[in-house]
Amino acid sequence: MKVIIGVSGYSGSGKTTFTKLLAKRLTASVISQDDFYIGANAMVGQDSFMANFDTLTALNTAQFLLTLREIKNFKHSLIQIPNYNHSTQSPDGFKDIVLQDITLVEGHLIFTSQDILDLVDLNIYMDVDRNTGKIRRFTRDVMERGYNKEECEAYYNNYVIQTLDM
């Protein structure tokens, strides 16, 4: 039987880092919710400010659920998932994931859907104070993804803060 462990938490909480370390320790596969984003051009912000990545409608949820079901049913030892390019904010082909007995699924929205929760065997929630999360997010987005600080600040204030206050 395949085991799926979900790792969630708000932006900058350490989900990806923790998941990578845990995957090495457990010899587990890793699936990132980010790879299932539909892309900025396919989204429209509620106020036309910018694409909102902090809502389930930003994901190809059907494909994400299908992938989790394939893992759970152990029909294949290798699956193909989308590859999301954060620099271009769009899907960029596909990548192969070799399935192990344990699969770690990380993402900030995975605990917001009952359908996803029904497929996850164990949930881990990462928590850090908001300021630490914000600093980590901005550092990542500016240094690794090439976003400018002003856009990061505007997005954070318009979308991420709303998610944290729910």
DSSP file (Angstrom, degrees, kcal/mol; ACC not computed):
  #  RESIDUE AA STRUCTURE BP1 BP2  ACC     N-H-->O    O-->H-N    N-H-->O    O-->H-N    TCO  KAPPA ALPHA  PHI   PSI    X-CA   Y-CA   Z-CA
    1    1 A M              0   0    0      0, 0.0     2,-0.3     0, 0.0    72,-0.1   0.000 360.0 360.0 360.0 135.6    0.0    0.0    0.0
    2    2 A K        -     0   0    0     70,-0.6     2,-0.5    69,-0.1   100,-0.2  -0.609 360.0-148.8 -82.7 142.1    1.2    3.5   -0.9
    3    3 A V  E     -a  102   0A   0     98,-2.5   100,-2.8    -2,-0.3     2,-0.5  -0.941   6.0-160.7-113.3 132.4    1.4    6.1    1.8
    4    4 A I  E     -a  103   0A   0     -2,-0.5   117,-2.6    98,-0.2   118,-1.3  -0.962   3.7-167.2-114.2 125.3    0.9    9.8    1.1
    5    5 A I  E     -ab 104 122A   0     98,-2.7   100,-3.0    -2,-0.5     2,-0.4  -0.956  10.6-149.3-112.1 124.3    2.1   12.4    3.6
    6    6 A G  E     -ab 105 123A   0    116,-2.9   118,-2.8    -2,-0.5     2,-0.5  -0.777   8.7-167.4 -95.3 135.2    0.9   15.9    3.1
    7    7 A V  E     +ab 106 124A   0     98,-2.9   100,-2.2    -2,-0.4     2,-0.3  -0.978  21.0 159.9-122.6 117.4    3.1   18.9    4.2
    8    8 A S  E     + b   0 125A   0    116,-2.8   118,-3.7    -2,-0.5     2,-0.2  -0.796   7.6 130.5-132.6 173.2    1.3   22.2    4.3
    9    9 A G        -     0   0    0     98,-0.3   118,-0.1    -2,-0.3     3,-0.1  -0.782  57.3 -66.0 154.8 164.3    1.7   25.6    5.8
   10   10 A Y  S >  S-     0   0    0    116,-0.5     3,-1.8    -2,-0.2     5,-0.3  -0.223  73.9 -62.4 -75.6 169.8    1.7   29.2    4.6
   11   11 A S  T 3  S+     0   0    0      1,-0.3   126,-0.2     2,-0.1    -1,-0.2  -0.193 122.9  15.4 -55.4 129.9    4.2   30.7    2.3
   12   12 A G  T 3  S+     0   0    0    124,-0.1    -1,-0.3    -3,-0.1   124,-0.2   0.560  85.7 121.9  85.6   9.3    7.7   30.8    3.7
   13   13 A S  S <  S-     0   0    0     -3,-1.8   114,-0.1   113,-0.1    -2,-0.1   0.619  87.5-101.8 -81.6 -11.3    7.0   28.3    6.5
   14   14 A G  S  > S+     0   0    0     -4,-0.2     4,-2.7   112,-0.1     5,-0.3   0.625  74.0 140.6 103.7  16.3    9.7   25.8    5.3
   15   15 A K  H  > S+     0   0    0     -5,-0.3     4,-2.7     1,-0.2     5,-0.2   0.932  74.2  43.1 -56.5 -52.0    7.5   23.2    3.5
   16   16 A T  H  > S+     0   0    0      2,-0.2     4,-2.4     1,-0.2    -1,-0.2   0.919 116.2  46.8 -66.1 -45.4    9.8   22.6    0.6
   17   17 A T  H  > S+     0   0    0      2,-0.2     4,-2.1     1,-0.2    -1,-0.2   0.940 115.4  46.0 -62.0 -48.2   13.0   22.5    2.6
   18   18 A F  H  X S+     0   0    0     -4,-2.7     4,-2.9     1,-0.2     5,-0.2   0.917 112.4  51.3 -60.3 -44.7   11.4   20.1    5.2
   19   19 A T  H  X S+     0   0    0     -4,-2.7     4,-2.6    -5,-0.3    -1,-0.2   0.906 109.0  49.9 -62.6 -43.3   10.0   17.9    2.5
   20   20 A K  H  X S+     0   0    0     -4,-2.4     4,-1.6     2,-0.2    -1,-0.2   0.917 113.8  45.7 -61.6 -43.7   13.3   17.5    0.7
   21   21 A L  H  X S+     0   0    0     -4,-2.1     4,-1.8     1,-0.2    -2,-0.2   0.918 114.6  47.2 -65.7 -44.0   15.1   16.6    3.9
   22   22 A L  H  X S+     0   0    0     -4,-2.9     4,-2.5     1,-0.2     5,-0.2   0.879 107.7  56.9 -65.6 -38.1   12.3   14.2    5.0
   23   23 A A  H  X>S+     0   0    0     -4,-2.6     5,-2.0    -5,-0.2     4,-1.3   0.895 107.5  48.2 -61.2 -40.6   12.3   12.6    1.5
   24   24 A K  H  <5S+     0   0    0     -4,-1.6    -1,-0.2     3,-0.2     3,-0.2   0.925 113.1  48.0 -63.9 -43.9   16.0   11.8    1.8
   25   25 A R  H  <5S+     0   0    0     -4,-1.8    -2,-0.2     1,-0.2    -1,-0.2   0.868 123.2  32.2 -64.6 -38.9   15.5   10.3    5.2
   26   26 A L  H  <5S-     0   0    0     -4,-2.5    -1,-0.2    -5,-0.1    -2,-0.2   0.483 103.2-123.0 -97.2  -5.0   12.5    8.2    4.2
   27   27 A T  T  <5 +     0   0    0     -4,-1.3    75,-0.4    -3,-0.2    74,-0.3   0.978  59.9 159.5  52.2  58.9   13.6    7.5    0.6
   28   28 A A      < -     0   0    0     -5,-2.0    75,-0.2    -6,-0.1    -1,-0.2  -0.736  44.8-114.6-111.7 156.3   10.3    9.0   -0.5
   29   29 A S  E     -c  103   0A   0     73,-2.5    75,-3.3    -2,-0.3     2,-0.4  -0.512  29.9-142.7 -79.5 157.0    8.9   10.5   -3.7
   30   30 A V  E     -c  104   0A   0     73,-0.2     2,-0.4    -2,-0.2    75,-0.2  -0.992  17.2-177.2-129.8 130.8    8.1   14.2   -3.7
   31   31 A I  E     -c  105   0A   0     73,-2.9    75,-2.5    -2,-0.4     2,-0.5  -0.993  14.5-151.7-121.8 130.5    5.2   15.9   -5.5
   32   32 A S  E >   -c  106   0A   0     -2,-0.4     3,-1.3    73,-0.2     4,-0.2  -0.890  13.4-145.3-105.3 130.1    4.9   19.7   -5.3
   33   33 A Q  G >  S+     0   0    0     73,-3.3     3,-2.3    -2,-0.5    74,-0.2   0.844  97.0  71.6 -56.2 -33.9    1.5   21.4   -5.5
   34   34 A D  G >  S+     0   0    0     72,-0.4     3,-1.9     1,-0.3    -1,-0.3   0.819  84.9  65.9 -54.5 -33.2    3.2   24.2   -7.4
   35   35 A D  G <  S+     0   0    0     -3,-1.3    -1,-0.3     1,-0.3    -2,-0.2   0.634  95.8  58.9 -66.5 -11.0    3.7   22.0  -10.4
   36   36 A F  G <  S+     0   0    0     -3,-2.3    24,-3.1    -4,-0.2    -1,-0.3   0.288  73.7 126.3-102.1   8.9   -0.1   21.9  -10.9
   37   37 A Y  B <   -D   59   0B   0     -3,-1.9    22,-0.3    22,-0.2     3,-0.1  -0.414  58.3-141.8 -62.2 142.8   -0.5   25.7  -11.2
   38   38 A I        -     0   0    0     20,-2.5    -1,-0.1     1,-0.2    21,-0.1   0.660  51.2-103.2 -81.7 -15.9   -2.4   26.6  -14.4
   39   39 A G    >>  -     0   0    0     19,-0.5     3,-1.0    51,-0.2     4,-0.5   0.012  23.4 -88.7 106.5 148.5   -0.3   29.6  -15.0
   40   40 A A  G >4 S+     0   0    0     49,-2.4     3,-1.1     1,-0.3    50,-0.1   0.850 122.1  57.0 -59.6 -38.5   -0.6   33.4  -14.5
   41   41 A N  G 34 S+     0   0    0     48,-0.5    -1,-0.3     1,-0.3    -2,-0.1   0.772 105.1  52.4 -67.6 -24.1   -2.1   33.9  -18.0
   42   42 A A  G <4 S+     0   0    0     -3,-1.0     2,-0.3    -4,-0.1    -1,-0.3   0.548 104.1  71.5 -87.1  -7.5   -4.9   31.5  -17.3
   43   43 A M    <<  -     0   0    0     -3,-1.1     2,-0.4    -4,-0.5     8,-0.1  -0.759  61.8-158.8-108.9 154.6   -5.8   33.3  -14.1
   44   44 A V        -     0   0    0     -2,-0.3     7,-0.1     8,-0.1     8,-0.1  -0.994  23.9-123.4-130.1 126.3   -7.5   36.6  -13.5
   45   45 A G    >   -     0   0    0     -2,-0.4     3,-1.7     1,-0.1     6,-0.1  -0.334  25.2-116.2 -64.2 149.5   -7.1   38.4  -10.2
   46   46 A Q  T 3  S+     0   0    0      1,-0.3    -1,-0.1     4,-0.2     5,-0.1   0.835 119.1  28.8 -56.5 -33.2  -10.3   39.3   -8.4
   47   47 A D  T 3  S-     0   0    0      3,-0.2    -1,-0.3     0, 0.0    -2,-0.1   0.131 114.4-110.7-113.9  19.5   -9.5   42.9   -8.8
   48   48 A S  S <  S+     0   0    0     -3,-1.7     3,-0.1     2,-0.1    -2,-0.1   0.641  86.7 121.7  59.3  16.5   -7.5   42.6  -12.0
   49   49 A F  S    S-     0   0    0      1,-0.3     2,-0.3    -5,-0.0    -1,-0.1   0.961  83.4 -46.8 -70.5 -52.8   -4.4   43.5   -9.9
   50   50 A M  S    S-     0   0    0    105,-0.1    -1,-0.3   -10,-0.0    -3,-0.2  -0.957  74.8 -62.4-170.9 167.3   -2.5   40.3  -10.7
   51   51 A A        -     0   0    0     -2,-0.3     2,-0.8    -6,-0.1   -11,-0.1  -0.370  48.3-134.6 -63.2 135.8   -3.0   36.5  -10.8
   52   52 A N        +     0   0    0      1,-0.1     3,-0.3   -12,-0.1    -8,-0.1  -0.842  26.5 175.4 -98.6 109.3   -3.9   35.0   -7.4
   53   53 A F        +     0   0    0     -2,-0.8    -1,-0.1     1,-0.2     5,-0.1   0.384  66.6  81.3 -89.9   2.0   -1.9   31.9   -6.7
   54   54 A D  S    S+     0   0    0      3,-0.0     2,-0.3     4,-0.0    -1,-0.2  -0.197  80.6  73.1-104.8  41.1   -3.4   31.6   -3.2
   55   55 A T  S >  S-     0   0    0     -3,-0.3     3,-2.2     1,-0.0     4,-0.2  -0.986  85.6-116.3-148.5 149.9   -6.6   29.9   -4.2
   56   56 A L  G >  S+     0   0    0     -2,-0.3     3,-1.8     1,-0.3     5,-0.3   0.769 110.7  69.8 -59.7 -25.6   -7.6   26.4   -5.4
   57   57 A T  G 3  S+     0   0    0      1,-0.3    -1,-0.3     3,-0.1   -19,-0.1   0.630  86.9  67.9 -68.8 -10.7   -8.7   27.9   -8.7
   58   58 A A  G <  S+     0   0    0     -3,-2.2   -20,-2.5   -21,-0.1   -19,-0.5   0.587  96.2  70.5 -79.3 -10.5   -5.0   28.6   -9.4
   59   59 A L  B <  S-D   37   0B   0     -3,-1.8     2,-1.7   -22,-0.3   -22,-0.2  -0.741  86.7-122.0-108.4 153.0   -4.4   24.8   -9.6
   60   60 A N     >  +     0   0    0    -24,-3.1     4,-2.2    -2,-0.3     3,-0.2  -0.686  42.9 175.7 -83.5  80.1   -5.4   22.2  -12.1
   61   61 A T  H  > S+     0   0    0     -2,-1.7     4,-2.9    -5,-0.3     5,-0.2   0.845  70.2  57.3 -62.7 -36.9   -7.1   20.4   -9.2
   62   62 A A  H  > S+     0   0    0      1,-0.2     4,-2.3     2,-0.2    -1,-0.2   0.925 110.6  43.4 -60.4 -44.9   -8.5   17.6  -11.4
   63   63 A Q  H  > S+     0   0    0     -3,-0.2     4,-2.2     2,-0.2    -2,-0.2   0.879 113.1  52.5 -68.9 -37.5   -5.0   16.7  -12.6
   64   64 A F  H  X S+     0   0    0     -4,-2.2     4,-2.2     2,-0.2    -2,-0.2   0.932 111.9  45.5 -62.3 -47.0   -3.6   17.0   -9.0
   65   65 A L  H  X S+     0   0    0     -4,-2.9     4,-2.5     2,-0.2    -2,-0.2   0.897 111.0  53.0 -64.7 -41.0   -6.4   14.7   -7.7
   66   66 A L  H  X S+     0   0    0     -4,-2.3     4,-2.4    -5,-0.2    -1,-0.2   0.913 109.2  50.0 -59.3 -43.2   -5.9   12.2  -10.5
   67   67 A T  H  X S+     0   0    0     -4,-2.2     4,-2.3     2,-0.2    -2,-0.2   0.925 110.6  48.8 -61.7 -45.9   -2.1   12.1   -9.7
   68   68 A L  H  X S+     0   0    0     -4,-2.2     4,-2.6     1,-0.2    -1,-0.2   0.888 111.5  50.0 -62.8 -38.6   -2.8   11.4   -6.0
   69   69 A R  H  X S+     0   0    0     -4,-2.5     4,-2.6     2,-0.2    -1,-0.2   0.895 108.9  51.9 -66.7 -39.5   -5.3    8.7   -6.9
   70   70 A E  H  X>S+     0   0    0     -4,-2.4     5,-1.2     2,-0.2     4,-0.7   0.912 111.8  47.0 -61.6 -42.0   -2.7    7.1   -9.3
   71   71 A I  H ><5S+     0   0    0     -4,-2.3     3,-0.9     1,-0.2    -2,-0.2   0.947 113.3  48.3 -62.8 -48.4   -0.1    7.1   -6.5
   72   72 A K  H 3<5S+     0   0    0     -4,-2.6   -70,-0.6     1,-0.3    -2,-0.2   0.870 112.5  47.7 -61.6 -39.8   -2.6    5.7   -4.0
   73   73 A N  H 3<5S-     0   0    0     -4,-2.6    -1,-0.3    -5,-0.2    -2,-0.2   0.531  98.9-140.1 -82.4  -6.1   -3.7    2.9   -6.3
   74   74 A F  T <<5 +     0   0    0     -3,-0.9    -3,-0.2    -4,-0.7    -4,-0.1   0.881  49.6 147.2  50.1  47.8   -0.1    2.0   -7.1
   75   75 A K      < +     0   0    0     -5,-1.2     2,-0.3     1,-0.1    -1,-0.1   0.706  64.3  27.5 -83.3 -20.4   -0.8    1.4  -10.8
   76   76 A H        -     0   0    0     -6,-0.4     3,-0.1     1,-0.1    -1,-0.1  -0.960  56.5-148.0-139.8 154.8    2.6    2.6  -11.9
   77   77 A S  S    S+     0   0    0     -2,-0.3    22,-2.7     1,-0.2     2,-0.4   0.514  95.7  41.0 -95.3  -8.5    6.1    2.9  -10.6
   78   78 A L  E     -E   98   0C   0     20,-0.2     2,-0.3     2,-0.0    20,-0.2  -0.997  69.1-177.0-139.3 131.2    6.7    6.0  -12.6
   79   79 A I  E     -E   97   0C   0     18,-2.5    18,-3.1    -2,-0.4     2,-0.5  -0.908  19.9-133.9-125.6 158.8    4.2    8.9  -13.1
   80   80 A Q  E     +E   96   0C   0     -2,-0.3    16,-0.2    16,-0.2    -2,-0.0  -0.945  26.1 177.5-112.9 129.5    4.5   12.0  -15.2
   81   81 A I  E     -E   95   0C   0     14,-2.8    14,-2.8    -2,-0.5   -45,-0.1  -0.862  35.8 -89.8-125.0 162.3    3.4   15.3  -13.7
   82   82 A P  E     -E   94   0C   0      0, 0.0     2,-0.5     0, 0.0    12,-0.3  -0.285  32.8-137.0 -65.0 156.5    3.5   18.9  -15.0
   83   83 A N  E     -     0   0C   0     10,-2.2     9,-4.0   -47,-0.1     2,-0.5  -0.981  16.4-153.6-115.8 121.8    6.6   21.0  -14.5
   84   84 A Y  E     -E   91   0C   0     -2,-0.5     2,-0.7     7,-0.3   -49,-0.1  -0.827   3.1-149.8-101.4 132.6    5.8   24.6  -13.5
   85   85 A N  E  >> -E   90   0C   0      5,-2.5     5,-1.5    -2,-0.5     4,-1.1  -0.881   6.0-167.7-101.8 110.5    8.3   27.4  -14.2
   86   86 A H  T  45S+     0   0    0     -2,-0.7    -1,-0.1     1,-0.2    59,-0.1   0.800  85.0  59.3 -69.2 -28.7    8.1   30.1  -11.6
   87   87 A S  T  45S+     0   0    0      1,-0.2    -1,-0.2    57,-0.1    58,-0.0   0.910 118.6  28.6 -67.2 -41.3   10.2   32.5  -13.7
   88   88 A T  T  45S-     0   0    0      2,-0.2    -1,-0.2    -3,-0.1    -2,-0.2   0.524 102.1-133.1 -94.2  -6.6    7.7   32.5  -16.6
   89   89 A Q  T  <5S+     0   0    0     -4,-1.1   -49,-2.4     1,-0.2   -48,-0.5   0.900  70.4  99.5  52.8  47.2    4.7   31.8  -14.3
   90   90 A S  E   <S-E   85   0C   0     -5,-1.5    -5,-2.5   -51,-0.2    -2,-0.2  -0.992  83.5 -85.1-153.7 156.7    3.5   29.0  -16.6
   91   91 A P  E     -E   84   0C   0      0, 0.0    -7,-0.3     0, 0.0     2,-0.2  -0.361  37.6-166.2 -60.8 145.6    3.6   25.3  -17.1
   92   92 A D  E     -     0   0C   0     -9,-4.0     2,-0.1     1,-0.4    -8,-0.0  -0.590  45.6 -71.6-139.6  71.4    6.7   24.1  -18.8
   93   93 A G  E     -     0   0C   0     -2,-0.2   -10,-2.2   -11,-0.1    -1,-0.4  -0.381  67.8 -66.5  78.2-155.0    6.4   20.5  -20.0
   94   94 A F  E     -E   82   0C   0    -12,-0.3     2,-0.3    -3,-0.1   -14,-0.0  -0.879  33.1-153.9-134.7 163.3    6.4   17.5  -17.8
   95   95 A K  E     -E   81   0C   0    -14,-2.8   -14,-2.8    -2,-0.3     2,-0.3  -0.988  20.3-119.7-139.8 151.4    8.7   15.6  -15.5
   96   96 A D  E     -E   80   0C   0     -2,-0.3     2,-0.5   -16,-0.2   -16,-0.2  -0.709  20.3-162.6 -91.5 138.7    8.8   11.9  -14.4
   97   97 A I  E     -E   79   0C   0    -18,-3.1   -18,-2.5    -2,-0.3     2,-0.6  -0.987  13.1-142.3-120.9 122.1    8.5   11.0  -10.8
   98   98 A V  E     -E   78   0C   0     -2,-0.5     2,-0.4   -20,-0.2   -20,-0.2  -0.740  26.3-131.2 -81.6 123.7    9.7    7.5   -9.6
   99   99 A L        -     0   0    0    -22,-2.7     2,-0.2    -2,-0.6     4,-0.1  -0.610  24.7-173.5 -84.6 133.3    7.2    6.4   -7.0
  100  100 A Q        -     0   0    0      2,-0.4   -72,-0.1    -2,-0.4   -73,-0.1  -0.465  47.1 -90.8-104.7-177.8    8.5    5.0   -3.7
  101  101 A D  S    S+     0   0    0    -74,-0.3   -98,-2.5    -2,-0.2     2,-0.4   0.804 117.3  46.2 -66.4 -27.8    6.3    3.4   -1.0
  102  102 A I  E     -a    3   0A   0    -75,-0.4   -73,-2.5  -100,-0.2     2,-0.5  -0.957  69.7-169.0-117.8 133.7    6.0    6.8    0.6
  103  103 A T  E     -ac   4  29A   0   -100,-2.8   -98,-2.7    -2,-0.4     2,-0.5  -0.989   9.7-151.9-121.7 128.0    5.1   10.0   -1.4
  104  104 A L  E     -ac   5  30A   0    -75,-3.3   -73,-2.9    -2,-0.5     2,-0.5  -0.849   9.2-165.7 -96.2 130.1    5.4   13.4    0.2
  105  105 A V  E     -ac   6  31A   0   -100,-3.0   -98,-2.9    -2,-0.5     2,-0.4  -0.970   9.7-172.2-118.8 117.6    3.0   16.0   -1.2
  106  106 A E  E     +ac   7  32A   0    -75,-2.5   -73,-3.3    -2,-0.5   -72,-0.4  -0.899  22.3 116.4-118.3 142.3    3.8   19.6   -0.3
  107  107 A G    >   -     0   0    0   -100,-2.2     3,-0.7    -2,-0.4   -98,-0.3  -0.821  60.6-113.9 170.0 153.3    1.9   22.8   -0.9
  108  108 A H  T 3  S+     0   0    0     -2,-0.2     3,-0.1     1,-0.2  -100,-0.1   0.596 112.4  43.6 -78.4  -9.9    0.1   25.6    0.8
  109  109 A L  T >  S+     0   0    0      1,-0.1     3,-1.9     2,-0.1     4,-0.2   0.416  79.9  99.3-112.5   1.2   -3.3   24.7   -0.4
  110  110 A I  G X  S+     0   0    0     -3,-0.7     3,-0.5     1,-0.3     7,-0.1   0.747  83.6  51.0 -68.1 -21.4   -3.4   20.9    0.0
  111  111 A F  G 3  S+     0   0    0     -4,-0.2    -1,-0.3     1,-0.2    -2,-0.1   0.339  94.6  74.1 -94.4   8.8   -5.4   21.0    3.3
  112  112 A T  G <  S+     0   0    0     -3,-1.9     2,-0.5     1,-0.1    -1,-0.2   0.441  87.1  68.2 -97.5  -1.1   -8.1   23.3    1.8
  113  113 A S    <>  -     0   0    0     -3,-0.5     4,-2.5    -4,-0.2     5,-0.2  -0.975  63.7-156.0-123.5 123.7   -9.7   20.6   -0.2
  114  114 A Q  H  > S+     0   0    0     -2,-0.5     4,-2.3     1,-0.2     5,-0.1   0.864  97.8  59.0 -62.8 -35.7  -11.6   17.6    1.3
  115  115 A D  H  4 S+     0   0    0      2,-0.2     4,-0.5     1,-0.2    -1,-0.2   0.894 109.7  42.8 -60.7 -40.2  -10.9   15.6   -1.8
  116  116 A I  H >> S+     0   0    0      1,-0.2     3,-1.5     2,-0.2     4,-0.7   0.932 112.0  53.5 -70.6 -46.0   -7.2   16.0   -1.3
  117  117 A L  H >< S+     0   0    0     -4,-2.5     3,-0.9     1,-0.3    -2,-0.2   0.846 101.0  61.4 -57.2 -35.2   -7.4   15.3    2.4
  118  118 A D  T 3< S+     0   0    0     -4,-2.3    -1,-0.3     1,-0.2    -2,-0.2   0.734 106.8  45.8 -64.8 -21.8   -9.3   12.1    1.7
  119  119 A L  T <4 S+     0   0    0     -3,-1.5     2,-0.4    -4,-0.5    -1,-0.2   0.532  95.4  89.2 -97.5  -8.7   -6.2   10.8   -0.2
  120  120 A V    <<  -     0   0    0     -3,-0.9  -115,-0.2    -4,-0.7     3,-0.1  -0.780  54.3-166.8 -96.9 131.8   -3.6   11.9    2.4
  121  121 A D  S    S+     0   0    0   -117,-2.6     2,-0.4    -2,-0.4  -116,-0.2   0.790  76.3  19.7 -86.5 -30.8   -2.7    9.4    5.2
  122  122 A L  E     -b    5   0A   0   -118,-1.3  -116,-2.9     2,-0.0     2,-0.4  -0.997  68.9-151.5-143.5 134.9   -0.8   11.8    7.4
  123  123 A N  E     -b    6   0A   0     -2,-0.4     2,-0.4  -118,-0.2  -116,-0.2  -0.908   8.4-172.7-111.4 134.0   -0.9   15.6    7.6
  124  124 A I  E     -b    7   0A   0   -118,-2.8  -116,-2.8    -2,-0.4     2,-0.5  -0.994   7.7-159.9-122.7 128.9    2.0   17.8    8.7
  125  125 A Y  E     -b    8   0A   0     -2,-0.4     2,-0.4  -118,-0.2  -116,-0.2  -0.946   7.2-149.4-112.9 123.2    1.5   21.5    9.1
  126  126 A M        -     0   0    0   -118,-3.7  -116,-0.5    -2,-0.5     2,-0.4  -0.744  18.8-174.6 -90.2 133.4    4.6   23.8    9.1
  127  127 A D        +     0   0    0     -2,-0.4     2,-0.3  -114,-0.1  -118,-0.0  -0.990  14.9 153.9-136.2 128.2    4.2   26.9   11.2
  128  128 A V        -     0   0    0     -2,-0.4  -118,-0.1  -118,-0.0  -115,-0.1  -0.931  53.0 -80.9-138.3 164.4    6.5   29.9   11.7
  129  129 A D     >  -     0   0    0     -2,-0.3     4,-2.2     1,-0.1     3,-0.3  -0.328  44.5-112.2 -66.7 154.7    5.7   33.5   12.7
  130  130 A R  H  > S+     0   0    0      1,-0.2     4,-2.7     2,-0.2     5,-0.2   0.854 114.0  54.4 -57.3 -41.0    4.5   35.7    9.9
  131  131 A N  H  > S+     0   0    0      2,-0.2     4,-2.5     1,-0.2    -1,-0.2   0.919 109.3  47.5 -64.0 -42.9    7.5   37.9    9.7
  132  132 A T  H  > S+     0   0    0     -3,-0.3     4,-2.6     2,-0.2    -1,-0.2   0.929 113.3  49.2 -62.3 -44.8    9.9   35.0    9.3
  133  133 A G  H  X S+     0   0    0     -4,-2.2     4,-2.6     1,-0.2    -2,-0.2   0.904 111.3  49.4 -60.5 -42.2    7.6   33.5    6.6
  134  134 A K  H  X S+     0   0    0     -4,-2.7     4,-2.7     2,-0.2     5,-0.2   0.922 111.5  48.1 -65.1 -44.5    7.5   36.9    4.8
  135  135 A I  H  X S+     0   0    0     -4,-2.5     4,-2.5     2,-0.2    -2,-0.2   0.931 113.4  47.9 -61.7 -45.8   11.3   37.3    4.8
  136  136 A R  H  X S+     0   0    0     -4,-2.6     4,-2.4     2,-0.2    -2,-0.2   0.923 113.1  48.4 -60.7 -44.7   11.8   33.8    3.6
  137  137 A R  H  X S+     0   0    0     -4,-2.6     4,-3.1  -126,-0.2     5,-0.2   0.943 112.9  46.4 -62.5 -49.0    9.3   34.2    0.8
  138  138 A F  H  X S+     0   0    0     -4,-2.7     4,-2.5     1,-0.2     5,-0.4   0.909 112.0  51.3 -62.5 -42.0   10.7   37.6   -0.4
  139  139 A T  H  X S+     0   0    0     -4,-2.5     4,-2.5    -5,-0.2     5,-0.5   0.938 114.4  43.9 -59.6 -47.3   14.2   36.2   -0.3
  140  140 A R  H  X>S+     0   0    0     -4,-2.4     4,-2.3    -5,-0.2     5,-1.2   0.941 115.2  47.4 -62.6 -48.8   13.2   33.2   -2.4
  141  141 A D  H  <5S+     0   0    0     -4,-3.1     6,-2.6     3,-0.2     4,-0.2   0.862 119.7  37.7 -66.6 -36.2   11.1   35.2   -4.9
  142  142 A V  H  X5S+     0   0    0     -4,-2.5     4,-0.6    -5,-0.2    -2,-0.2   0.937 125.9  35.1 -78.9 -48.9   13.6   37.9   -5.5
  143  143 A M  H  <5S+     0   0    0     -4,-2.5    -3,-0.2    -5,-0.4    -2,-0.2   0.919 131.4  25.1 -74.8 -45.1   16.8   35.8   -5.4
  144  144 A E  T  <5S+     0   0    0     -4,-2.3    -3,-0.2    -5,-0.5    -1,-0.1   0.806 130.8  33.8 -93.2 -32.0   15.6   32.5   -7.0
  145  145 A R  T  4<S-     0   0    0     -5,-1.2    -3,-0.2    -4,-0.2    -4,-0.1   0.527  96.6-124.5-107.9  -7.5   12.7   33.6   -9.2
  146  146 A G     <  +     0   0    0     -4,-0.6    -4,-0.2    -6,-0.3     2,-0.1   0.678  55.2 149.3  76.4  17.9   13.7   37.0  -10.3
  147  147 A Y        -     0   0    0     -6,-2.6     2,-0.2    -9,-0.1    -1,-0.2  -0.483  48.2-114.2 -79.0 154.5   10.7   38.9   -9.1
  148  148 A N     >  -     0   0    0     -2,-0.1     4,-2.1     1,-0.1     3,-0.2  -0.638  20.0-120.2 -90.3 154.5   11.1   42.5   -7.9
  149  149 A K  H  > S+     0   0    0     -2,-0.2     4,-2.5     1,-0.2     5,-0.2   0.839 110.2  55.9 -62.0 -36.9   10.5   43.4   -4.3
  150  150 A E  H  > S+     0   0    0      2,-0.2     4,-2.4     1,-0.2    -1,-0.2   0.910 108.7  46.9 -64.3 -42.6    7.7   45.9   -5.0
  151  151 A E  H  > S+     0   0    0     -3,-0.2     4,-2.7     2,-0.2     5,-0.2   0.903 111.9  51.7 -64.4 -40.7    5.7   43.2   -6.8
  152  152 A C  H  X S+     0   0    0     -4,-2.1     4,-2.6     1,-0.2    -2,-0.2   0.925 111.2  47.1 -60.4 -45.0    6.3   40.8   -4.0
  153  153 A E  H  X S+     0   0    0     -4,-2.5     4,-2.5     2,-0.2    -2,-0.2   0.919 113.2  47.9 -64.5 -44.8    5.1   43.3   -1.4
  154  154 A A  H  X S+     0   0    0     -4,-2.4     4,-2.0     2,-0.2    -2,-0.2   0.928 114.3  45.9 -63.6 -45.5    2.0   44.2   -3.4
  155  155 A Y  H  X>S+     0   0    0     -4,-2.7     4,-2.8     2,-0.2     5,-0.9   0.941 112.7  50.6 -62.4 -47.3    1.1   40.5   -4.0
  156  156 A Y  I  <>S+     0   0    0     -4,-2.6     5,-2.4    -5,-0.2     6,-0.3   0.919 113.3  45.1 -57.1 -46.9    1.7   39.6   -0.4
  157  157 A N  I  <5S+     0   0    0     -4,-2.5    -1,-0.2    -5,-0.2    -2,-0.2   0.825 118.6  42.5 -68.9 -31.7   -0.4   42.4    0.9
  158  158 A N  I  <5S+     0   0    0     -4,-2.0    -2,-0.2    -5,-0.2    -1,-0.2   0.804 134.4   5.7 -86.0 -30.3   -3.3   41.7   -1.6
  159  159 A Y  I  X5S+     0   0    0     -4,-2.8     4,-1.6    -5,-0.2    -3,-0.2   0.772 122.1  51.2-123.2 -48.1   -3.4   37.9   -1.4
  160  160 A V  I  ><S+     0   0    0     -5,-0.9     4,-2.3     1,-0.2     5,-0.2   0.925 108.5  52.2 -67.7 -45.1   -1.2   36.2    1.1
  161  161 A I  H  ><S+     0   0    0     -5,-2.4     4,-1.7     1,-0.2    -1,-0.2   0.889 107.5  54.2 -58.3 -39.7   -2.3   38.3    4.1
  162  162 A Q  H  4 S+     0   0    0     -6,-0.3     4,-0.3     1,-0.2    -1,-0.2   0.901 108.4  48.9 -60.6 -40.8   -6.0   37.5    3.3
  163  163 A T  H >< S+     0   0    0     -4,-1.6     3,-1.0     1,-0.2    -2,-0.2   0.893 110.4  50.8 -65.6 -41.0   -5.2   33.7    3.3
  164  164 A L  H 3< S+     0   0    0     -4,-2.3    -1,-0.2     1,-0.2    -2,-0.2   0.818 107.3  53.9 -67.6 -30.2   -3.4   34.0    6.7
  165  165 A D  T 3<        0   0    0     -4,-1.7    -1,-0.2     1,-0.2    -2,-0.2   0.478 360.0 360.0 -85.4  -1.3   -6.3   35.8    8.3
  166  166 A M    <         0   0    0     -3,-1.0    -1,-0.2    -4,-0.3    -2,-0.1   0.496 360.0 360.0 -74.4 360.0   -8.9   33.2    7.3
